[in-house]
Amino acid sequence: MLEEINAIDPGVAKILNELLDNRSITITIAGKPRTIRAADGFRLICATNPPDNPIYKGIESMSFELMDRFDAVVWLDYLSSGKEAEVIAERSGYDDMTKIRKMVEFANAVRAGMQKGEVFGTVTTRGLISWAKKARLFGVRAAAEAAILRKLDSFSRRKALDLFEAYFKD
């Protein structure tokens, strides 16, 4: 599994091209070429953030030459709200499912705002897990500030705060 594949050095991409074409790569050790063959059942799975999303500054599109060597390209979105809440509870150890569901609803509202161009930033599942971990210790509001809100620019932070207040009135 290679994360952030579109950020790799072009020389490494060429090696991956060779691996995917031939199921082997040739490396040089102490001046001697050595061929390494992929094991039976070898699979290469890569992940990337979308290059056309403005929050991922500096992200390049994966080269067509490399992408063309994959049998399938799949686009994934966030988990369903219920599944995301389960993952957050499991990974954070925070067990207040009512608050976790509100956190996910808030995140989905921020995500929708980003899609509409109203907010420049998002709330990732990773961010929600961090928020939930901190909420156990510091409460929901202080944890949201540290894990989510302070990562946004001032305009987006104000919009997100309005949403936060709507979801966490009490």
C-alpha positions in Angstrom: 0.0 0.0 0.0 1.5 3.3 -1.1 -0.1 6.4 0.4 0.1 9.8 -1.4 1.3 8.1 -4.6 1.0 11.4 -6.5 3.8 12.9 -4.4 6.5 10.3 -5.3 9.6 11.2 -7.1 9.4 10.6 -10.9 12.3 8.2 -10.7 10.4 6.1 -8.2 7.4 6.2 -10.5 9.6 4.8 -13.3 10.6 1.9 -11.1 6.9 1.2 -10.3 6.1 1.3 -14.0 8.7 -1.5 -14.5 7.3 -3.5 -11.6 3.8 -3.3 -12.8 4.8 -4.1 -16.4 7.2 -6.9 -15.7 6.3 -8.0 -12.1 10.0 -7.4 -11.4 12.5 -4.6 -10.9 16.2 -4.4 -11.4 18.3 -2.7 -8.7 22.0 -2.2 -8.6 23.9 -3.1 -5.4 27.6 -2.5 -5.2 27.7 -2.1 -9.0 26.0 -5.3 -9.7 22.4 -5.5 -11.1 20.0 -7.6 -9.2 16.5 -8.5 -10.4 13.8 -8.8 -7.8 10.6 -10.6 -8.8 7.1 -10.0 -7.3 5.7 -12.9 -5.4 2.7 -14.7 -6.7 -0.4 -12.9 -5.6 1.5 -9.6 -5.3 -0.8 -6.5 -5.5 0.0 -2.9 -5.4 -2.6 -0.6 -3.9 -2.1 3.2 -4.0 -4.0 6.1 -2.5 -4.0 9.8 -3.3 -5.9 12.9 -2.5 -7.8 14.5 -5.4 -5.6 17.0 -7.1 -8.5 19.1 -8.2 -9.6 19.8 -4.6 -8.4 23.2 -3.6 -7.6 22.3 0.0 -4.8 19.9 -1.1 -2.3 22.6 -2.2 0.7 21.4 -4.1 -0.8 18.0 -5.0 -0.1 16.8 -8.5 -2.1 14.5 -10.6 -0.7 11.0 -10.8 1.1 10.5 -14.1 -1.1 8.9 -16.8 1.8 6.5 -17.5 1.6 5.1 -14.0 -2.2 5.2 -13.6 -2.6 3.4 -16.9 -0.8 0.4 -15.5 -3.4 -0.2 -12.8 -6.3 -2.6 -13.6 -8.8 -0.5 -11.8 -9.0 3.1 -10.4 -11.6 3.6 -7.7 -12.9 6.9 -6.3 -13.9 6.8 -2.6 -15.8 9.3 -0.5 -16.4 9.5 3.2 -18.1 6.6 5.0 -21.8 6.7 5.7 -22.6 8.8 8.8 -23.4 5.7 10.8 -20.3 3.8 9.8 -18.1 6.9 10.3 -19.5 7.3 13.8 -18.7 3.6 14.6 -15.1 4.1 13.3 -14.6 7.2 15.4 -15.9 5.5 18.6 -13.7 2.4 18.0 -10.5 4.4 17.2 -10.9 7.1 19.8 -12.2 5.2 22.8 -14.9 7.9 23.2 -18.2 6.3 23.9 -20.7 9.1 23.9 -22.4 8.1 20.6 -24.9 11.0 20.8 -22.0 13.4 20.7 -20.1 11.4 18.1 -23.2 11.4 15.8 -23.4 15.2 16.2 -19.6 15.5 15.4 -20.2 13.6 12.2 -23.3 15.7 11.3 -21.2 18.8 11.9 -18.4 17.4 9.8 -20.8 16.6 7.0 -22.2 20.2 7.1 -18.6 21.6 6.8 -17.9 19.2 4.0 -21.1 20.3 2.2 -20.0 23.9 2.7 -16.6 23.1 1.1 -18.4 21.6 -1.9 -20.5 24.7 -2.3 -17.4 27.0 -1.9 -18.7 28.5 1.4 -15.8 27.0 3.5 -12.2 26.5 2.5 -11.3 23.4 4.5 -12.9 20.2 5.7 -13.2 17.9 8.6 -11.6 14.5 7.9 -12.3 11.2 9.6 -8.8 11.5 11.0 -9.8 15.0 12.4 -12.9 13.5 13.9 -11.0 10.8 15.6 -8.6 13.3 17.1 -11.5 15.5 18.2 -13.2 12.5 19.9 -9.9 11.5 21.7 -9.5 15.1 23.0 -13.2 15.4 23.9 -12.8 12.6 26.5 -10.2 14.8 28.3 -11.2 18.4 27.6 -14.9 18.4 26.6 -16.4 18.8 23.1 -15.9 22.6 22.6 -12.2 22.8 23.7 -11.4 19.6 21.7 -13.1 21.0 18.6 -11.0 24.1 18.8 -7.8 22.2 19.1 -8.5 19.4 16.6 -10.7 21.1 14.0 -11.4 24.8 14.2 -7.9 26.2 14.6 -6.8 24.4 11.4 -9.2 26.6 9.3 -8.6 30.1 8.0 -10.4 32.9 9.8 -13.3 33.1 7.3 -13.9 29.4 7.3 -13.4 29.2 11.1 -16.3 31.7 11.6 -18.5 29.6 9.3 -17.6 26.4 11.0 -18.2 28.0 14.4 -21.7 28.9 13.3 -22.3 25.3 12.3 -20.7 24.1 15.6 -23.1 26.2 17.6 -26.0 24.8 15.7 -25.1 21.2 16.4 -23.8 21.7 19.9 -26.4 24.2 21.4 -26.3 22.7 24.9 
